[in-house]
């Protein structure tokens, strides 16, 4: 099949999309991608896949997206470019990433005069997630961005899709319970599982430990934000230090603009400053080196509908790194960690602190849980094992399209 992929970022750093493209290309499908190219940057080729880039400054893109529910210029831009993309590449199907791209894709198809099915890939529970983003908070921002409109639009946007890809069984069941027009046959569950071969390459190139280690290291990797539970982690770690436990908290990731002042105020506290190391960002290819020097990994997401929609990439990366995880009780990650006994789940701050103290004091338990997680990823929680659901979905689409063509020709 000829698969047209629509993604509203610059693709090269979107690991989930890249993993899917690799799987589909390996299966023999012809892949075309339309995405952004920011600030006249030169991008490396992506596995021989033909990429069409919409050249735009990131700032203008962000402004247009912010006003999407007020002045839909962002949607118009994508409709025009998707229409042109279809005419130039003649895809059999459009694989569209993220809920809000459903309507521009549908409009672009209508303009083209073609009948092309849409596969809608939901990276998150967007109608709720957008209400947690700092750029929608505050009276004026909320008034202009209108984040609550996505909840009202969700039904219509899902109806545009022939197939829907989700991160977890839990999110699929939630959508099935919410909308009676959906059926289990509409869904493909493809979690954020890692590509072991790629991670092995990163590990081989990792080299020596990037930092000097003076005490057991607790690692947080990813976006630094209140919604990700970073302040709960800092509070729990401060309590650990107060109880006389020696440890280092290593935080790697960009800080949400709205949370910067509060975050750096925490880091300047006398009791935290000597024991917290912050690095603004490191790429995924550098993660194995930091995992190698770490003893415990954190996933303290605030429990809400967004974080109940799937398991974050970092959970699987932590497991593949052979490190035990301390995580909040968001449904999908709780179920995963408890199933494979690869970490400790906490429900409140008291349990969060106790989990840190327990694992810091018990090296054997850390080793056992880390090994459990590693074995789970190697044996079943990876792209090689999970790709079949994605492949099967496209087999079903291809079969259905051929059957329809045969009927029309008979």
DRENDO-1510 file (C-alpha; in Angstrom, 1 decimal, always signed):
<recs>
REC; n; res; u; v; w
REC; 1; UNK; +0.0; +0.0; +0.0 .
REC; 2; UNK; +0.9; +3.6; -0.4 .
REC; 3; UNK; +0.6; +5.2; +3.0 .
REC; 4; UNK; +0.6; +9.0; +3.5 .
REC; 5; UNK; +1.6; +10.0; +7.0 .
REC; 6; UNK; +0.5; +13.4; +8.4 .
REC; 7; UNK; +2.4; +14.6; +11.5 .
REC; 8; UNK; +2.5; +18.2; +12.8 .
REC; 9; UNK; +6.1; +18.3; +14.0 .
REC; 10; UNK; +9.4; +17.9; +12.3 .
REC; 11; UNK; +9.3; +14.1; +12.5 .
REC; 12; UNK; +13.0; +13.5; +13.1 .
REC; 13; UNK; +12.7; +13.6; +16.9 .
REC; 14; UNK; +9.3; +11.8; +17.2 .
REC; 15; UNK; +10.4; +8.4; +18.3 .
REC; 16; UNK; +6.9; +6.9; +18.3 .
REC; 17; UNK; +6.2; +7.9; +14.7 .
REC; 18; UNK; +9.6; +6.8; +13.5 .
REC; 19; UNK; +9.1; +3.4; +15.0 .
REC; 20; UNK; +5.8; +3.0; +13.2 .
REC; 21; UNK; +7.3; +4.1; +9.9 .
REC; 22; UNK; +10.1; +1.6; +10.3 .
REC; 23; UNK; +7.6; -1.2; +10.9 .
REC; 24; UNK; +5.4; -0.3; +8.0 .
REC; 25; UNK; +8.4; +0.2; +5.6 .
REC; 26; UNK; +9.8; -3.2; +6.7 .
REC; 27; UNK; +6.5; -4.8; +5.8 .
REC; 28; UNK; +6.8; -3.5; +2.3 .
REC; 29; UNK; +4.5; -0.5; +2.3 .
REC; 30; UNK; +5.5; +2.7; +0.4 .
REC; 31; UNK; +5.6; +5.6; +2.9 .
REC; 32; UNK; +5.2; +9.3; +2.2 .
REC; 33; UNK; +5.3; +11.8; +5.1 .
REC; 34; UNK; +4.2; +15.4; +5.3 .
REC; 35; UNK; +5.4; +17.4; +8.3 .
REC; 36; UNK; +7.0; +20.7; +9.3 .
REC; 37; UNK; +10.5; +21.9; +8.7 .
REC; 38; UNK; +11.3; +24.6; +11.3 .
REC; 39; UNK; +13.4; +27.7; +10.9 .
REC; 40; UNK; +15.0; +26.7; +7.5 .
REC; 41; UNK; +16.8; +23.9; +9.3 .
REC; 42; UNK; +18.4; +21.1; +7.2 .
REC; 43; UNK; +17.1; +17.7; +8.3 .
REC; 44; UNK; +18.8; +14.3; +7.9 .
REC; 45; UNK; +16.9; +11.8; +5.6 .
REC; 46; UNK; +14.6; +9.4; +7.4 .
REC; 47; UNK; +15.3; +5.8; +6.4 .
REC; 48; UNK; +14.8; +6.5; +2.8 .
REC; 49; UNK; +11.2; +7.7; +3.3 .
REC; 50; UNK; +10.0; +10.5; +1.1 .
REC; 51; UNK; +9.4; +13.5; +3.3 .
REC; 52; UNK; +7.5; +16.7; +2.3 .
REC; 53; UNK; +8.2; +19.6; +4.7 .
REC; 54; UNK; +6.1; +22.7; +5.3 .
REC; 55; UNK; +8.7; +25.3; +6.0 .
REC; 56; UNK; +7.7; +27.6; +8.8 .
REC; 57; UNK; +9.1; +29.2; +11.9 .
REC; 58; UNK; +8.4; +27.4; +15.1 .
REC; 59; UNK; +7.0; +30.6; +16.7 .
REC; 60; UNK; +4.5; +31.2; +13.9 .
REC; 61; UNK; +3.5; +27.6; +14.0 .
REC; 62; UNK; +2.9; +27.8; +17.8 .
REC; 63; UNK; +0.9; +31.1; +17.4 .
REC; 64; UNK; -1.3; +29.6; +14.6 .
REC; 65; UNK; -1.9; +26.4; +16.7 .
REC; 66; UNK; -2.8; +28.5; +19.8 .
REC; 67; UNK; -5.6; +30.2; +17.9 .
REC; 68; UNK; -6.9; +27.0; +16.2 .
REC; 69; UNK; -10.3; +27.1; +17.9 .
REC; 70; UNK; -10.7; +30.9; +17.4 .
REC; 71; UNK; -9.2; +31.6; +14.0 .
REC; 72; UNK; -8.7; +28.3; +12.2 .
REC; 73; UNK; -5.8; +29.4; +10.0 .
REC; 74; UNK; -3.8; +26.4; +11.2 .
REC; 75; UNK; -6.5; +24.0; +10.0 .
REC; 76; UNK; -6.7; +25.9; +6.6 .
REC; 77; UNK; -2.9; +25.6; +6.2 .
REC; 78; UNK; -2.9; +21.9; +6.8 .
REC; 79; UNK; -6.0; +21.3; +4.6 .
REC; 80; UNK; -4.4; +23.0; +1.6 .
REC; 81; UNK; -1.1; +21.2; +2.1 .
REC; 82; UNK; -2.7; +17.8; +2.7 .
REC; 83; UNK; -4.8; +18.3; -0.5 .
REC; 84; UNK; -1.6; +19.0; -2.5 .
REC; 85; UNK; +0.2; +16.1; -0.8 .
REC; 86; UNK; -2.6; +13.7; -1.9 .
REC; 87; UNK; -2.5; +14.9; -5.5 .
REC; 88; UNK; +1.3; +14.6; -5.6 .
REC; 89; UNK; +1.6; +11.1; -4.0 .
REC; 90; UNK; -1.8; +9.4; -4.5 .
REC; 91; UNK; -1.8; +7.5; -1.2 .
REC; 92; UNK; -4.2; +4.6; -0.5 .
REC; 93; UNK; -4.6; +5.7; +3.1 .
REC; 94; UNK; -3.7; +8.6; +5.3 .
REC; 95; UNK; -2.2; +7.8; +8.7 .
REC; 96; UNK; -2.9; +11.0; +10.7 .
REC; 97; UNK; -1.2; +11.7; +14.1 .
REC; 98; UNK; -3.1; +13.4; +16.9 .
REC; 99; UNK; -6.8; +14.1; +17.3 .
REC; 100; UNK; -6.8; +17.7; +16.2 .
REC; 101; UNK; -5.3; +16.8; +12.8 .
REC; 102; UNK; -8.4; +14.7; +11.9 .
REC; 103; UNK; -10.5; +17.5; +10.4 .
REC; 104; UNK; -7.7; +19.1; +8.2 .
REC; 105; UNK; -7.0; +15.6; +6.9 .
REC; 106; UNK; -10.7; +14.9; +6.2 .
REC; 107; UNK; -11.0; +18.3; +4.5 .
REC; 108; UNK; -7.9; +17.7; +2.4 .
REC; 109; UNK; -9.2; +14.4; +1.2 .
REC; 110; UNK; -12.6; +16.0; +0.3 .
REC; 111; UNK; -10.8; +18.7; -1.7 .
REC; 112; UNK; -8.8; +16.0; -3.6 .
REC; 113; UNK; -12.0; +14.3; -4.7 .
REC; 114; UNK; -10.5; +10.9; -3.7 .
REC; 115; UNK; -12.0; +8.4; -1.3 .
REC; 116; UNK; -9.1; +7.7; +1.1 .
REC; 117; UNK; -9.6; +6.1; +4.6 .
REC; 118; UNK; -8.1; +7.8; +7.6 .
REC; 119; UNK; -6.1; +6.0; +10.3 .
REC; 120; UNK; -6.1; +8.3; +13.4 .
REC; 121; UNK; -3.2; +7.8; +15.7 .
REC; 122; UNK; -4.0; +9.1; +19.2 .
REC; 123; UNK; -0.8; +9.8; +21.1 .
REC; 124; UNK; -2.7; +11.0; +24.2 .
REC; 125; UNK; -6.1; +11.8; +25.6 .
REC; 126; UNK; -6.0; +15.2; +23.9 .
REC; 127; UNK; -9.3; +16.8; +25.0 .
REC; 128; UNK; -8.1; +16.5; +28.6 .
REC; 129; UNK; -4.3; +16.9; +28.0 .
REC; 130; UNK; -4.8; +20.3; +26.4 .
REC; 131; UNK; -6.5; +21.6; +29.5 .
REC; 132; UNK; -3.3; +20.8; +31.6 .
REC; 133; UNK; -0.9; +22.6; +29.3 .
REC; 134; UNK; +0.5; +25.8; +30.7 .
REC; 135; UNK; -0.2; +27.7; +27.4 .
REC; 136; UNK; -3.9; +27.3; +28.0 .
REC; 137; UNK; -3.9; +28.4; +31.6 .
REC; 138; UNK; -5.0; +31.9; +32.8 .
REC; 139; UNK; -8.3; +33.7; +31.9 .
REC; 140; UNK; -7.1; +35.3; +28.7 .
REC; 141; UNK; -5.2; +32.3; +27.4 .
REC; 142; UNK; -8.1; +30.0; +28.1 .
REC; 143; UNK; -10.5; +32.4; +26.4 .
REC; 144; UNK; -8.4; +32.6; +23.2 .
REC; 145; UNK; -7.3; +28.9; +23.0 .
REC; 146; UNK; -10.7; +27.5; +24.1 .
REC; 147; UNK; -9.2; +24.1; +25.2 .
REC; 148; UNK; -12.6; +22.8; +26.4 .
REC; 149; UNK; -13.8; +22.9; +22.8 .
REC; 150; UNK; -11.8; +19.7; +22.0 .
REC; 151; UNK; -14.0; +17.7; +24.3 .
REC; 152; UNK; -17.1; +18.8; +22.3 .
REC; 153; UNK; -15.3; +18.1; +19.0 .
REC; 154; UNK; -13.9; +14.7; +19.9 .
REC; 155; UNK; -16.9; +12.6; +18.7 .
REC; 156; UNK; -17.0; +14.2; +15.3 .
REC; 157; UNK; -13.2; +14.0; +14.9 .
REC; 158; UNK; -13.2; +10.3; +15.7 .
REC; 159; UNK; -16.0; +9.6; +13.2 .
REC; 160; UNK; -13.6; +10.7; +10.4 .
REC; 161; UNK; -11.4; +7.7; +11.1 .
REC; 162; UNK; -11.7; +4.2; +9.6 .
REC; 163; UNK; -9.2; +2.9; +12.2 .
REC; 164; UNK; -7.9; +4.4; +15.5 .
REC; 165; UNK; -4.5; +3.7; +17.0 .
REC; 166; UNK; -4.2; +4.1; +20.8 .
REC; 167; UNK; -1.5; +3.6; +23.4 .
REC; 168; UNK; -3.3; +1.2; +25.7 .
REC; 169; UNK; -6.2; -1.3; +26.2 .
REC; 170; UNK; -7.4; +1.0; +29.0 .
REC; 171; UNK; -7.8; +4.0; +26.7 .
REC; 172; UNK; -9.5; +1.9; +24.0 .
REC; 173; UNK; -12.0; +0.7; +26.6 .
REC; 174; UNK; -12.6; +4.2; +27.8 .
REC; 175; UNK; -13.4; +5.4; +24.2 .
REC; 176; UNK; -15.6; +2.4; +23.6 .
REC; 177; UNK; -17.6; +3.2; +26.7 .
REC; 178; UNK; -17.9; +6.8; +25.7 .
REC; 179; UNK; -19.1; +6.5; +22.1 .
REC; 180; UNK; -21.5; +3.9; +20.9 .
REC; 181; UNK; -20.6; +4.4; +17.2 .
REC; 182; UNK; -17.2; +2.8; +17.9 .
REC; 183; UNK; -16.5; -0.9; +18.0 .
REC; 184; UNK; -13.4; -3.0; +19.0 .
REC; 185; UNK; -12.7; -3.6; +15.3 .
REC; 186; UNK; -12.0; +0.2; +14.9 .
REC; 187; UNK; -9.0; +0.0; +17.2 .
REC; 188; UNK; -5.3; -1.0; +17.1 .
REC; 189; UNK; -3.4; -0.9; +20.3 .
REC; 190; UNK; +0.3; +0.0; +19.8 .
REC; 191; UNK; +2.1; +1.0; +23.1 .
REC; 192; UNK; +5.2; +3.2; +23.3 .
REC; 193; UNK; +7.4; +0.2; +23.4 .
REC; 194; UNK; +11.1; +0.6; +22.5 .
REC; 195; UNK; +13.1; -0.6; +19.5 .
REC; 196; UNK; +15.6; -2.9; +21.2 .
REC; 197; UNK; +18.1; -2.8; +18.3 .
REC; 198; UNK; +18.2; +1.0; +18.4 .
REC; 199; UNK; +18.6; +1.1; +22.1 .
REC; 200; UNK; +21.4; -1.4; +21.9 .
REC; 201; UNK; +23.1; +0.8; +19.4 .
REC; 202; UNK; +22.8; +3.7; +21.8 .
REC; 203; UNK; +24.1; +1.6; +24.7 .
REC; 204; UNK; +27.1; +0.5; +22.7 .
REC; 205; UNK; +28.0; +4.1; +21.9 .
REC; 206; UNK; +27.3; +5.4; +25.5 .
REC; 207; UNK; +30.9; +5.2; +26.7 .
REC; 208; UNK; +31.8; +6.0; +30.3 .
REC; 209; UNK; +29.6; +7.5; +33.0 .
REC; 210; UNK; +28.7; +11.1; +32.1 .
REC; 211; UNK; +28.9; +12.3; +35.7 .
REC; 212; UNK; +30.8; +11.5; +38.8 .
REC; 213; UNK; +28.8; +9.4; +41.2 .
REC; 214; UNK; +29.1; +10.1; +44.9 .
REC; 215; UNK; +25.9; +8.5; +46.2 .
REC; 216; UNK; +23.0; +6.3; +44.9 .
REC; 217; UNK; +21.3; +8.1; +42.0 .
REC; 218; UNK; +17.6; +8.6; +41.4 .
REC; 219; UNK; +16.8; +9.6; +37.8 .
REC; 220; UNK; +14.0; +11.6; +36.4 .
REC; 221; UNK; +14.1; +11.9; +32.6 .
REC; 222; UNK; +11.7; +13.9; +30.5 .
REC; 223; UNK; +9.8; +17.2; +30.5 .
REC; 224; UNK; +10.0; +19.0; +33.8 .
REC; 225; UNK; +6.5; +20.2; +34.7 .
REC; 226; UNK; +4.0; +20.2; +37.5 .
REC; 227; UNK; +1.7; +17.9; +35.6 .
REC; 228; UNK; +4.5; +15.4; +35.3 .
REC; 229; UNK; +4.8; +15.3; +39.1 .
REC; 230; UNK; +8.2; +16.9; +39.3 .
REC; 231; UNK; +7.4; +19.0; +42.4 .
REC; 232; UNK; +6.0; +15.9; +44.2 .
REC; 233; UNK; +9.3; +14.2; +43.4 .
REC; 234; UNK; +11.3; +17.1; +44.8 .
REC; 235; UNK; +9.2; +17.2; +48.0 .
REC; 236; UNK; +9.6; +13.4; +48.5 .
REC; 237; UNK; +13.3; +13.6; +47.9 .
REC; 238; UNK; +13.7; +16.5; +50.4 .
REC; 239; UNK; +12.0; +14.3; +53.0 .
REC; 240; UNK; +14.4; +11.5; +52.1 .
REC; 241; UNK; +17.3; +13.8; +52.8 .
REC; 242; UNK; +15.8; +15.0; +56.1 .
REC; 243; UNK; +15.6; +11.4; +57.3 .
REC; 244; UNK; +19.4; +11.1; +56.8 .
REC; 245; UNK; +19.5; +9.0; +53.6 .
REC; 246; UNK; +22.3; +9.8; +51.3 .
REC; 247; UNK; +21.3; +10.1; +47.6 .
REC; 248; UNK; +21.5; +12.2; +44.5 .
REC; 249; UNK; +18.5; +13.3; +42.4 .
REC; 250; UNK; +19.4; +13.7; +38.7 .
REC; 251; UNK; +16.8; +15.6; +36.6 .
REC; 252; UNK; +17.2; +15.7; +32.9 .
REC; 253; UNK; +14.7; +17.5; +30.6 .
REC; 254; UNK; +13.4; +20.9; +29.5 .
REC; 255; UNK; +11.3; +22.9; +32.0 .
REC; 256; UNK; +7.8; +24.1; +31.1 .
REC; 257; UNK; +8.0; +27.9; +30.9 .
REC; 258; UNK; +5.3; +28.5; +33.4 .
REC; 259; UNK; +7.0; +26.2; +36.0 .
REC; 260; UNK; +10.5; +27.6; +35.6 .
REC; 261; UNK; +10.4; +30.0; +38.6 .
REC; 262; UNK; +9.0; +27.4; +41.0 .
REC; 263; UNK; +11.4; +24.7; +39.8 .
REC; 264; UNK; +14.6; +26.7; +40.2 .
REC; 265; UNK; +13.4; +28.0; +43.5 .
REC; 266; UNK; +13.3; +24.4; +44.7 .
REC; 267; UNK; +16.8; +23.8; +43.3 .
REC; 268; UNK; +18.2; +26.8; +45.3 .
REC; 269; UNK; +16.9; +25.5; +48.6 .
REC; 270; UNK; +19.9; +24.8; +50.9 .
REC; 271; UNK; +18.8; +21.3; +51.8 .
REC; 272; UNK; +18.4; +20.3; +48.1 .
REC; 273; UNK; +21.1; +22.2; +46.3 .
REC; 274; UNK; +24.0; +19.9; +47.1 .
REC; 275; UNK; +22.1; +16.7; +46.3 .
REC; 276; UNK; +20.2; +17.7; +43.1 .
REC; 277; UNK; +21.8; +17.8; +39.6 .
REC; 278; UNK; +19.8; +19.3; +36.8 .
REC; 279; UNK; +20.7; +19.0; +33.1 .
REC; 280; UNK; +18.4; +20.9; +30.6 .
REC; 281; UNK; +18.3; +18.2; +28.0 .
REC; 282; UNK; +20.0; +15.1; +26.6 .
REC; 283; UNK; +18.8; +13.1; +23.6 .
REC; 284; UNK; +17.4; +9.6; +23.8 .
REC; 285; UNK; +20.7; +8.3; +22.4 .
REC; 286; UNK; +22.4; +9.5; +25.5 .
REC; 287; UNK; +19.9; +8.0; +28.0 .
REC; 288; UNK; +21.7; +4.6; +28.3 .
REC; 289; UNK; +24.8; +6.2; +29.8 .
REC; 290; UNK; +22.6; +8.0; +32.5 .
REC; 291; UNK; +20.7; +4.8; +33.2 .
REC; 292; UNK; +23.9; +2.9; +33.6 .
REC; 293; UNK; +24.9; +5.3; +36.5 .
REC; 294; UNK; +21.5; +5.4; +38.0 .
REC; 295; UNK; +20.0; +3.2; +40.7 .
REC; 296; UNK; +16.3; +4.1; +40.7 .
REC; 297; UNK; +14.0; +5.8; +38.0 .
REC; 298; UNK; +11.0; +8.0; +38.6 .
REC; 299; UNK; +7.6; +8.3; +36.7 .
REC; 300; UNK; +5.6; +10.5; +39.2 .
REC; 301; UNK; +2.9; +11.6; +36.7 .
REC; 302; UNK; -0.1; +13.4; +38.3 .
REC; 303; UNK; -3.0; +11.0; +38.0 .
REC; 304; UNK; -5.6; +12.3; +35.5 .
REC; 305; UNK; -7.4; +11.2; +32.3 .
REC; 306; UNK; -4.4; +12.2; +30.2 .
REC; 307; UNK; -1.9; +10.0; +32.1 .
REC; 308; UNK; -4.5; +7.2; +32.2 .
REC; 309; UNK; -4.5; +6.9; +28.4 .
REC; 310; UNK; -1.2; +5.0; +28.1 .
REC; 311; UNK; +2.3; +4.2; +29.3 .
REC; 312; UNK; +5.0; +6.8; +28.7 .
REC; 313; UNK; +8.1; +6.0; +26.6 .
REC; 314; UNK; +10.3; +6.5; +29.6 .
REC; 315; UNK; +8.8; +3.6; +31.5 .
REC; 316; UNK; +9.9; +1.1; +28.9 .
REC; 317; UNK; +13.2; +2.9; +28.5 .
REC; 318; UNK; +13.8; +2.6; +32.3 .
REC; 319; UNK; +12.9; -1.1; +32.1 .
REC; 320; UNK; +15.2; -1.8; +29.2 .
REC; 321; UNK; +17.9; +0.0; +31.2 .
REC; 322; UNK; +17.4; -2.6; +34.0 .
REC; 323; UNK; +16.4; -0.1; +36.6 .
REC; 324; UNK; +13.6; -0.3; +39.2 .
REC; 325; UNK; +10.8; +2.3; +38.8 .
REC; 326; UNK; +8.9; +4.4; +41.4 .
REC; 327; UNK; +5.7; +5.5; +39.7 .
REC; 328; UNK; +2.4; +7.1; +40.6 .
REC; 329; UNK; -0.8; +5.0; +40.4 .
REC; 330; UNK; -2.0; +6.0; +36.9 .
REC; 331; UNK; -3.9; +3.0; +35.7 .
REC; 332; UNK; -1.8; +1.7; +32.7 .
REC; 333; UNK; +1.6; +2.2; +34.3 .
REC; 334; UNK; +0.4; +0.8; +37.6 .
REC; 335; UNK; -0.9; -2.3; +35.8 .
REC; 336; UNK; +2.3; -2.8; +33.9 .
REC; 337; UNK; +4.7; -2.3; +36.8 .
REC; 338; UNK; +2.7; -4.5; +39.1 .
REC; 339; UNK; +2.3; -7.2; +36.5 .
REC; 340; UNK; +6.0; -7.5; +35.9 .
REC; 341; UNK; +7.1; -6.6; +39.5 .
REC; 342; UNK; +9.6; -4.1; +38.2 .
REC; 343; UNK; +9.0; -1.2; +40.6 .
REC; 344; UNK; +6.9; +0.3; +43.4 .
REC; 345; UNK; +3.6; +2.2; +43.0 .
REC; 346; UNK; +2.8; +5.1; +45.3 .
REC; 347; UNK; -0.6; +6.7; +46.0 .
REC; 348; UNK; +0.4; +9.8; +48.0 .
REC; 349; UNK; +3.4; +11.7; +49.2 .
REC; 350; UNK; +4.0; +9.5; +52.2 .
REC; 351; UNK; +4.2; +6.4; +50.1 .
REC; 352; UNK; +6.4; +8.2; +47.5 .
REC; 353; UNK; +9.0; +9.0; +50.2 .
REC; 354; UNK; +8.8; +5.6; +51.7 .
REC; 355; UNK; +9.3; +4.0; +48.2 .
REC; 356; UNK; +12.5; +6.0; +47.7 .
REC; 357; UNK; +13.8; +5.1; +51.2 .
REC; 358; UNK; +13.0; +1.4; +50.7 .
REC; 359; UNK; +14.7; +1.0; +47.4 .
REC; 360; UNK; +17.7; +3.1; +48.4 .
REC; 361; UNK; +18.2; +0.8; +51.4 .
REC; 362; UNK; +17.8; -2.5; +49.5 .
REC; 363; UNK; +20.3; -3.1; +46.7 .
REC; 364; UNK; +19.0; -6.7; +46.2 .
REC; 365; UNK; +15.5; -5.5; +45.6 .
REC; 366; UNK; +16.7; -2.9; +43.2 .
REC; 367; UNK; +18.6; -5.5; +41.2 .
REC; 368; UNK; +15.6; -8.0; +41.2 .
REC; 369; UNK; +13.1; -5.4; +40.1 .
REC; 370; UNK; +15.5; -4.0; +37.4 .
REC; 371; UNK; +16.0; -7.5; +36.1 .
REC; 372; UNK; +12.3; -8.2; +36.0 .
REC; 373; UNK; +11.7; -5.1; +33.9 .
REC; 374; UNK; +14.6; -5.8; +31.6 .
REC; 375; UNK; +13.4; -9.3; +30.9 .
REC; 376; UNK; +9.8; -8.1; +30.3 .
REC; 377; UNK; +10.9; -5.7; +27.6 .
REC; 378; UNK; +13.3; -8.1; +25.9 .
REC; 379; UNK; +10.8; -10.9; +25.9 .
REC; 380; UNK; +7.6; -9.1; +24.9 .
REC; 381; UNK; +7.4; -5.3; +25.4 .
REC; 382; UNK; +9.2; -4.2; +22.3 .
REC; 383; UNK; +8.5; -3.2; +18.7 .
REC; 384; UNK; +9.4; -6.7; +17.4 .
REC; 385; UNK; +6.7; -8.3; +19.6 .
REC; 386; UNK; +4.1; -5.5; +19.4 .
REC; 387; UNK; +4.3; -4.6; +15.8 .
REC; 388; UNK; +1.8; -7.3; +14.7 .
REC; 389; UNK; -1.2; -5.3; +15.8 .
REC; 390; UNK; -0.1; -2.4; +13.5 .
REC; 391; UNK; +0.7; -4.8; +10.6 .
REC; 392; UNK; -2.6; -6.6; +11.1 .
REC; 393; UNK; -4.6; -3.3; +11.0 .
REC; 394; UNK; -3.0; -2.4; +7.6 .
REC; 395; UNK; -3.6; -6.0; +6.3 .
REC; 396; UNK; -7.3; -5.6; +7.1 .
REC; 397; UNK; -7.4; -2.2; +5.4 .
REC; 398; UNK; -5.7; -3.5; +2.3 .
REC; 399; UNK; -7.9; -6.6; +2.2 .
REC; 400; UNK; -11.0; -4.5; +2.5 .
REC; 401; UNK; -10.0; -2.1; -0.2 .
REC; 402; UNK; -9.2; -5.0; -2.6 .
REC; 403; UNK; -12.5; -6.6; -1.8 .
REC; 404; UNK; -14.3; -3.4; -2.6 .
REC; 405; UNK; -12.4; -2.9; -5.8 .
REC; 406; UNK; -13.3; -6.5; -6.9 .
REC; 407; UNK; -17.0; -5.9; -6.2 .
REC; 408; UNK; -17.0; -2.7; -8.2 .
REC; 409; UNK; -15.2; -4.4; -11.2 .
REC; 410; UNK; -17.5; -7.5; -11.2 .
</recs>
